[in-house]
Amino acid sequence: MTKFSRRQLGGVAAGLAAAAIVRPAAAQAKWKWDLPAGYPATNFHSVNLIQFAKDVKDATAGKLEITVHPGASLFKVPEIMRAVQTNQAQAGELLMVVLENEDAIFGADNVPFLATSFKEAKRLAVAQQPYVDKRLMARGVRQLFSVPWPPQGFYSPKALNVPDDLKGLSFRSYGASAGRFAELAGMRVTTIQAAELVQALAAGRVNSMISSGATGYDSKIWEHIKFFYDVQAWLPKNVTMVNQRSWAALDDATRAAVTKAAEVAEARGWAESERLANFYLEQFKKNGMTVEAPSPALKAGFQRWGEELAKDWLGRAGADGQALIAKYKASA
C-alpha cells in the first residue's frame, strides 16, 4: 500500500470518526415533552394547552414536540408537581392552590373576595408572580404561564337564603382555603379533584361546592345540582410549568420560541376565561338551573367567613404574604 493511499485511508477514517461524533449531537437537537393536565380535553384550559403545544412545534419547526395529556390521564392533579420536579413529566399544568398546603403563597388567589373581577385578578397575579417563581425555582421548576378560572360561585342542591342553610351540606373541596370555608359554614368536607367530580356527584359523596362555571359545565352539573349562587368569591389560576433541567437542555432559539408561545397562551387563556364566564351561566339556565345572586343575608355570611379566611391566610403566609397584599393593593 502506498503512502498516498494510507493518507487517504487515514483521512476517511478521521472523517468517519468526526461524523460519529456529530451525528449523536445532531440527534439530540430535538426534544419531546409530556405535559400532564387535570381537566377534560374540551375544557378551555386544556384547549389552550393544546394550542400552546402546536404553537411551539410550529415555531421550532418540530424541534420541540409537547404532548398534552388532559383529564388526569397521565398523572392526577396532586401528583403533577412531583412528576415535573423529578422530570417524569417535563412540563405540567395544575391548579396553583393545590400547592397551598406546602406554602400559603400559592393560595393568594383563593383568598375570598380579595380579587373578584378579571381586572383585579390580573393585578393580583402580577403581585403574586415573583413570590411563586421563587418558590417554584427552589423546587427545580420554572413557571411558563398562568390562566385564571372564571369567578367562583356556590353550587347547592337546595335554595339558600341565610348562612345556616349551608349547614350539613356535603361540600367538595379542591384546596385548603375552600376546605376551611366549608368548615366555617358547618358543611361536611371531602377533597375531590376535577377528574373525579362526576363520579362523586353521582354517588352522592358531595352535593355542593365553590367552583367556576367551567367546572360545572364540564361535569354537566345540572344533572345533580339545581342552584348556582354567583358570589364571585375568587378567581383561582392554573399554572403551567417546566422542569428546570429540561428547560436548560433547550437551545437559546427554542427557549425563546417557548417563551413567546407562553406569552401568547397566557393572553389567550385570560381572554377566553373572561369570554366564557357568562356563557357557562347561560348554559346552566338553559338546562334548568336557578342562577342568581346571593341574598343580602347569605352574602353577609360569605363575607364574614371570607374575612376569617383572609386573616388565617395572612398568618400562614408571613412577611411575604403581607408584602404581596401590600403590592397588590398599591397597584389599584
Beta strands, then each sheet from edge to edge (+ up, - down):
strand 1: 31-36
strand 2: 64-69
strand 3: 91-95
strand 4: 141-148
strand 5: 153-156
strand 6: 170-173
strand 7: 188-191
strand 8: 208-211
strand 9: 227-229
strand 10: 237-243
strand 11: 290-292
sheet 1: 1+ 2+
sheet 2: 3+ 10- 4+
sheet 3: 7+ 6+ 8+ 5- 9+ 11+
end
